[in-house]
Amino acid sequence: MTQGTVLVTLTEGDYERAVQRVLRYPDQDISLVDAVNAEIADRLGLPVWTYDYHFDGMGSRVWRA
């Protein structure tokens, strides 16, 4: 893991966009952590590796093996 890992720093913009993303879905139980992960994945152009249906609801690109 340590040789292939790249640390990604959360920006203030990521956090602000994540808060707005949570507010767009008041009927969903989307956590701020999930929204931040979705924002970072969007910023980096990467899919989220998850089985959590909230990412589908947020319109995130999801990678499933």
Backbone as XML, in Angstrom:
<?xml version="1.0"?>
<chain id="A" units="angstrom">
  <residue number="1" name="MET">
    <atom name="N" x="0.817" y="-1.190" z="0.000"/>
    <atom name="CA" x="0.000" y="0.000" z="0.000"/>
    <atom name="C" x="0.861" y="1.254" z="0.000"/>
  </residue>
  <residue number="2" name="THR">
    <atom name="N" x="1.916" y="1.289" z="0.766"/>
    <atom name="CA" x="2.685" y="2.525" z="0.886"/>
    <atom name="C" x="3.380" y="2.911" z="-0.412"/>
  </residue>
  <residue number="3" name="GLN">
    <atom name="N" x="3.705" y="1.965" z="-1.258"/>
    <atom name="CA" x="4.395" y="2.289" z="-2.501"/>
    <atom name="C" x="3.451" y="2.783" z="-3.583"/>
  </residue>
  <residue number="4" name="GLY">
    <atom name="N" x="2.194" y="2.405" z="-3.537"/>
    <atom name="CA" x="1.263" y="2.814" z="-4.578"/>
    <atom name="C" x="0.233" y="3.824" z="-4.115"/>
  </residue>
  <residue number="5" name="THR">
    <atom name="N" x="0.447" y="4.399" z="-2.947"/>
    <atom name="CA" x="-0.532" y="5.310" z="-2.363"/>
    <atom name="C" x="-0.162" y="6.763" z="-2.609"/>
  </residue>
  <residue number="6" name="VAL">
    <atom name="N" x="-1.154" y="7.552" z="-2.959"/>
    <atom name="CA" x="-0.974" y="8.987" z="-3.108"/>
    <atom name="C" x="-1.922" y="9.660" z="-2.123"/>
  </residue>
  <residue number="7" name="LEU">
    <atom name="N" x="-1.383" y="10.484" z="-1.254"/>
    <atom name="CA" x="-2.223" y="11.206" z="-0.304"/>
    <atom name="C" x="-2.889" y="12.390" z="-1.002"/>
  </residue>
  <residue number="8" name="VAL">
    <atom name="N" x="-4.169" y="12.535" z="-0.766"/>
    <atom name="CA" x="-4.938" y="13.627" z="-1.366"/>
    <atom name="C" x="-5.415" y="14.521" z="-0.242"/>
  </residue>
  <residue number="9" name="THR">
    <atom name="N" x="-5.136" y="15.792" z="-0.357"/>
    <atom name="CA" x="-5.510" y="16.748" z="0.676"/>
    <atom name="C" x="-6.867" y="17.358" z="0.361"/>
  </residue>
  <residue number="10" name="LEU">
    <atom name="N" x="-7.720" y="17.369" z="1.364"/>
    <atom name="CA" x="-9.028" y="17.999" z="1.252"/>
    <atom name="C" x="-8.840" y="19.508" z="1.184"/>
  </residue>
  <residue number="11" name="THR">
    <atom name="N" x="-9.479" y="20.138" z="0.200"/>
    <atom name="CA" x="-9.403" y="21.585" z="0.096"/>
    <atom name="C" x="-10.650" y="22.210" z="0.716"/>
  </residue>
  <residue number="12" name="GLU">
    <atom name="N" x="-10.592" y="23.475" z="0.983"/>
    <atom name="CA" x="-11.760" y="24.180" z="1.495"/>
    <atom name="C" x="-12.904" y="24.099" z="0.489"/>
  </residue>
  <residue number="13" name="GLY">
    <atom name="N" x="-12.577" y="24.188" z="-0.788"/>
    <atom name="CA" x="-13.585" y="24.079" z="-1.836"/>
    <atom name="C" x="-14.261" y="22.711" z="-1.855"/>
  </residue>
  <residue number="14" name="ASP">
    <atom name="N" x="-13.465" y="21.641" z="-1.622"/>
    <atom name="CA" x="-14.047" y="20.296" z="-1.546"/>
    <atom name="C" x="-15.089" y="20.245" z="-0.433"/>
  </residue>
  <residue number="15" name="TYR">
    <atom name="N" x="-14.715" y="20.776" z="0.712"/>
    <atom name="CA" x="-15.612" y="20.764" z="1.862"/>
    <atom name="C" x="-16.876" y="21.580" z="1.572"/>
  </residue>
  <residue number="16" name="GLU">
    <atom name="N" x="-16.723" y="22.767" z="1.009"/>
    <atom name="CA" x="-17.885" y="23.619" z="0.720"/>
    <atom name="C" x="-18.817" y="22.960" z="-0.293"/>
  </residue>
  <residue number="17" name="ARG">
    <atom name="N" x="-18.251" y="22.357" z="-1.340"/>
    <atom name="CA" x="-19.075" y="21.662" z="-2.335"/>
    <atom name="C" x="-19.752" y="20.436" z="-1.732"/>
  </residue>
  <residue number="18" name="ALA">
    <atom name="N" x="-19.073" y="19.764" z="-0.819"/>
    <atom name="CA" x="-19.661" y="18.595" z="-0.157"/>
    <atom name="C" x="-20.861" y="18.996" z="0.695"/>
  </residue>
  <residue number="19" name="VAL">
    <atom name="N" x="-20.748" y="20.096" z="1.415"/>
    <atom name="CA" x="-21.874" y="20.580" z="2.214"/>
    <atom name="C" x="-23.057" y="20.887" z="1.303"/>
  </residue>
  <residue number="20" name="GLN">
    <atom name="N" x="-22.796" y="21.551" z="0.185"/>
    <atom name="CA" x="-23.869" y="21.862" z="-0.761"/>
    <atom name="C" x="-24.474" y="20.591" z="-1.349"/>
  </residue>
  <residue number="21" name="ARG">
    <atom name="N" x="-23.642" y="19.586" z="-1.573"/>
    <atom name="CA" x="-24.133" y="18.315" z="-2.114"/>
    <atom name="C" x="-25.078" y="17.650" z="-1.120"/>
  </residue>
  <residue number="22" name="VAL">
    <atom name="N" x="-24.722" y="17.642" z="0.146"/>
    <atom name="CA" x="-25.594" y="17.058" z="1.176"/>
    <atom name="C" x="-26.920" y="17.805" z="1.216"/>
  </residue>
  <residue number="23" name="LEU">
    <atom name="N" x="-26.869" y="19.124" z="1.127"/>
    <atom name="CA" x="-28.091" y="19.930" z="1.191"/>
    <atom name="C" x="-28.996" y="19.721" z="-0.020"/>
  </residue>
  <residue number="24" name="ARG">
    <atom name="N" x="-28.433" y="19.291" z="-1.160"/>
    <atom name="CA" x="-29.247" y="19.035" z="-2.363"/>
    <atom name="C" x="-30.120" y="17.794" z="-2.222"/>
  </residue>
  <residue number="25" name="TYR">
    <atom name="N" x="-29.812" y="16.940" z="-1.245"/>
    <atom name="CA" x="-30.537" y="15.684" z="-1.076"/>
    <atom name="C" x="-31.098" y="15.578" z="0.351"/>
  </residue>
  <residue number="26" name="PRO">
    <atom name="N" x="-32.014" y="16.471" z="0.723"/>
    <atom name="CA" x="-32.515" y="16.473" z="2.107"/>
    <atom name="C" x="-33.293" y="15.205" z="2.474"/>
  </residue>
  <residue number="27" name="ASP">
    <atom name="N" x="-33.780" y="14.488" z="1.489"/>
    <atom name="CA" x="-34.543" y="13.267" z="1.765"/>
    <atom name="C" x="-33.653" y="12.033" z="1.870"/>
  </residue>
  <residue number="28" name="GLN">
    <atom name="N" x="-32.351" y="12.202" z="1.657"/>
    <atom name="CA" x="-31.401" y="11.089" z="1.725"/>
    <atom name="C" x="-30.537" y="11.202" z="2.971"/>
  </residue>
  <residue number="29" name="ASP">
    <atom name="N" x="-30.062" y="10.065" z="3.447"/>
    <atom name="CA" x="-29.191" y="10.026" z="4.621"/>
    <atom name="C" x="-27.732" y="9.998" z="4.161"/>
  </residue>
  <residue number="30" name="ILE">
    <atom name="N" x="-27.308" y="11.075" z="3.488"/>
    <atom name="CA" x="-25.951" y="11.160" z="2.956"/>
    <atom name="C" x="-25.058" y="11.831" z="3.989"/>
  </residue>
  <residue number="31" name="SER">
    <atom name="N" x="-23.976" y="11.144" z="4.335"/>
    <atom name="CA" x="-23.062" y="11.714" z="5.326"/>
    <atom name="C" x="-22.132" y="12.731" z="4.666"/>
  </residue>
  <residue number="32" name="LEU">
    <atom name="N" x="-21.603" y="13.617" z="5.472"/>
    <atom name="CA" x="-20.640" y="14.592" z="4.966"/>
    <atom name="C" x="-19.382" y="13.876" z="4.474"/>
  </residue>
  <residue number="33" name="VAL">
    <atom name="N" x="-19.003" y="12.795" z="5.122"/>
    <atom name="CA" x="-17.827" y="12.026" z="4.693"/>
    <atom name="C" x="-18.046" y="11.472" z="3.288"/>
  </residue>
  <residue number="34" name="ASP">
    <atom name="N" x="-19.226" y="10.896" z="3.029"/>
    <atom name="CA" x="-19.517" y="10.384" z="1.686"/>
    <atom name="C" x="-19.510" y="11.513" z="0.660"/>
  </residue>
  <residue number="35" name="ALA">
    <atom name="N" x="-20.089" y="12.646" z="1.011"/>
    <atom name="CA" x="-20.133" y="13.776" z="0.086"/>
    <atom name="C" x="-18.731" y="14.304" z="-0.206"/>
  </residue>
  <residue number="36" name="VAL">
    <atom name="N" x="-17.868" y="14.347" z="0.804"/>
    <atom name="CA" x="-16.484" y="14.786" z="0.589"/>
    <atom name="C" x="-15.768" y="13.808" z="-0.336"/>
  </residue>
  <residue number="37" name="ASN">
    <atom name="N" x="-15.954" y="12.512" z="-0.106"/>
    <atom name="CA" x="-15.330" y="11.522" z="-0.992"/>
    <atom name="C" x="-15.825" y="11.675" z="-2.422"/>
  </residue>
  <residue number="38" name="ALA">
    <atom name="N" x="-17.098" y="11.932" z="-2.591"/>
    <atom name="CA" x="-17.658" y="12.143" z="-3.925"/>
    <atom name="C" x="-17.044" y="13.370" z="-4.579"/>
  </residue>
  <residue number="39" name="GLU">
    <atom name="N" x="-16.876" y="14.443" z="-3.825"/>
    <atom name="CA" x="-16.289" y="15.671" z="-4.371"/>
    <atom name="C" x="-14.838" y="15.472" z="-4.777"/>
  </residue>
  <residue number="40" name="ILE">
    <atom name="N" x="-14.070" y="14.798" z="-3.942"/>
    <atom name="CA" x="-12.667" y="14.555" z="-4.274"/>
    <atom name="C" x="-12.567" y="13.673" z="-5.510"/>
  </residue>
  <residue number="41" name="ALA">
    <atom name="N" x="-13.402" y="12.633" z="-5.582"/>
    <atom name="CA" x="-13.394" y="11.757" z="-6.758"/>
    <atom name="C" x="-13.753" y="12.540" z="-8.010"/>
  </residue>
  <residue number="42" name="ASP">
    <atom name="N" x="-14.751" y="13.413" z="-7.915"/>
    <atom name="CA" x="-15.121" y="14.252" z="-9.062"/>
    <atom name="C" x="-13.961" y="15.153" z="-9.481"/>
  </residue>
  <residue number="43" name="ARG">
    <atom name="N" x="-13.329" y="15.779" z="-8.496"/>
    <atom name="CA" x="-12.217" y="16.692" z="-8.792"/>
    <atom name="C" x="-11.068" y="15.968" z="-9.484"/>
  </residue>
  <residue number="44" name="LEU">
    <atom name="N" x="-10.803" y="14.738" z="-9.052"/>
    <atom name="CA" x="-9.699" y="13.970" z="-9.623"/>
    <atom name="C" x="-10.105" y="13.176" z="-10.868"/>
  </residue>
  <residue number="45" name="GLY">
    <atom name="N" x="-11.404" y="13.181" z="-11.183"/>
    <atom name="CA" x="-11.877" y="12.445" z="-12.343"/>
    <atom name="C" x="-11.808" y="10.935" z="-12.151"/>
  </residue>
  <residue number="46" name="LEU">
    <atom name="N" x="-12.002" y="10.489" z="-10.915"/>
    <atom name="CA" x="-11.904" y="9.069" z="-10.597"/>
    <atom name="C" x="-13.244" y="8.523" z="-10.124"/>
  </residue>
  <residue number="47" name="PRO">
    <atom name="N" x="-13.497" y="7.245" z="-10.378"/>
    <atom name="CA" x="-14.713" y="6.648" z="-9.826"/>
    <atom name="C" x="-14.521" y="6.338" z="-8.344"/>
  </residue>
  <residue number="48" name="VAL">
    <atom name="N" x="-15.623" y="6.231" z="-7.635"/>
    <atom name="CA" x="-15.607" y="5.849" z="-6.222"/>
    <atom name="C" x="-15.763" y="4.341" z="-6.163"/>
  </residue>
  <residue number="49" name="TRP">
    <atom name="N" x="-14.916" y="3.683" z="-5.395"/>
    <atom name="CA" x="-14.991" y="2.235" z="-5.235"/>
    <atom name="C" x="-15.851" y="1.947" z="-4.019"/>
  </residue>
  <residue number="50" name="THR">
    <atom name="N" x="-17.109" y="1.587" z="-4.245"/>
    <atom name="CA" x="-18.057" y="1.429" z="-3.146"/>
    <atom name="C" x="-19.242" y="0.575" z="-3.567"/>
  </residue>
  <residue number="51" name="TYR">
    <atom name="N" x="-19.942" y="0.075" z="-2.570"/>
    <atom name="CA" x="-21.234" y="-0.580" z="-2.776"/>
    <atom name="C" x="-22.343" y="0.244" z="-2.132"/>
  </residue>
  <residue number="52" name="ASP">
    <atom name="N" x="-22.007" y="1.416" z="-1.647"/>
    <atom name="CA" x="-22.963" y="2.311" z="-0.983"/>
    <atom name="C" x="-23.842" y="2.983" z="-2.040"/>
  </residue>
  <residue number="53" name="TYR">
    <atom name="N" x="-25.133" y="2.757" z="-1.957"/>
    <atom name="CA" x="-26.066" y="3.288" z="-2.963"/>
    <atom name="C" x="-26.159" y="4.810" z="-2.940"/>
  </residue>
  <residue number="54" name="HIS">
    <atom name="N" x="-25.707" y="5.456" z="-1.885"/>
    <atom name="CA" x="-25.764" y="6.920" z="-1.824"/>
    <atom name="C" x="-24.938" y="7.567" z="-2.934"/>
  </residue>
  <residue number="55" name="PHE">
    <atom name="N" x="-23.844" y="6.938" z="-3.318"/>
    <atom name="CA" x="-23.009" y="7.503" z="-4.375"/>
    <atom name="C" x="-23.734" y="7.479" z="-5.720"/>
  </residue>
  <residue number="56" name="ASP">
    <atom name="N" x="-24.535" y="6.449" z="-5.954"/>
    <atom name="CA" x="-25.361" y="6.412" z="-7.161"/>
    <atom name="C" x="-26.364" y="7.563" z="-7.128"/>
  </residue>
  <residue number="57" name="GLY">
    <atom name="N" x="-26.988" y="7.762" z="-5.980"/>
    <atom name="CA" x="-27.975" y="8.822" z="-5.827"/>
    <atom name="C" x="-27.397" y="10.213" z="-5.995"/>
  </residue>
  <residue number="58" name="MET">
    <atom name="N" x="-26.111" y="10.371" z="-5.623"/>
    <atom name="CA" x="-25.446" y="11.667" z="-5.766"/>
    <atom name="C" x="-24.917" y="11.886" z="-7.179"/>
  </residue>
  <residue number="59" name="GLY">
    <atom name="N" x="-25.043" y="10.870" z="-8.029"/>
    <atom name="CA" x="-24.569" y="11.005" z="-9.404"/>
    <atom name="C" x="-23.078" y="10.794" z="-9.565"/>
  </residue>
  <residue number="60" name="SER">
    <atom name="N" x="-22.452" y="10.175" z="-8.583"/>
    <atom name="CA" x="-21.013" y="9.900" z="-8.672"/>
    <atom name="C" x="-20.760" y="8.757" z="-9.642"/>
  </residue>
  <residue number="61" name="ARG">
    <atom name="N" x="-19.603" y="8.820" z="-10.254"/>
    <atom name="CA" x="-19.162" y="7.694" z="-11.075"/>
    <atom name="C" x="-18.694" y="6.605" z="-10.111"/>
  </residue>
  <residue number="62" name="VAL">
    <atom name="N" x="-19.251" y="5.411" z="-10.221"/>
    <atom name="CA" x="-18.950" y="4.329" z="-9.279"/>
    <atom name="C" x="-18.271" y="3.199" z="-10.019"/>
  </residue>
  <residue number="63" name="TRP">
    <atom name="N" x="-17.205" y="2.677" z="-9.420"/>
    <atom name="CA" x="-16.488" y="1.528" z="-9.976"/>
    <atom name="C" x="-16.838" y="0.316" z="-9.127"/>
  </residue>
  <residue number="64" name="ARG">
    <atom name="N" x="-17.331" y="-0.710" z="-9.794"/>
    <atom name="CA" x="-17.618" y="-1.971" z="-9.117"/>
    <atom name="C" x="-16.975" y="-3.086" z="-9.923"/>
  </residue>
  <residue number="65" name="ALA">
    <atom name="N" x="-16.242" y="-3.926" z="-9.224"/>
    <atom name="CA" x="-15.554" y="-5.050" z="-9.892"/>
    <atom name="C" x="-16.527" y="-6.151" z="-10.229"/>
  </residue>
</chain>
